């Protein structure tokens, strides 16, 4: 089975302002996960808003079944890897491919796939 997009976020400056904009625009409903993150609760492809500044590109999280093996493969293929982190939704790692393009890998916790 091939790897597919599992989650994505839009980086925004202010979460409350973003919710006031995107909620009415797209009909999105939100659940606050913590002070820097809102999960969109009513989309087919799981997504959220994260604070930290605006970005012209979404943050893409590719769903993998084994984060440790995927990170090892990134390194074998000449890419770069950050530290694997853990959150309520699973384990993840920000990586770059062999040309410097940033991607994120995500192994969801049970119930988050």
Helices and strands as residue ranges (DSSP letters): E 4-12, H 15-26, E 30-34, E 37-40, E 47-51, E 59-63, H 67-76, E 80-81, E 85-87, E 90-96, E 102-108
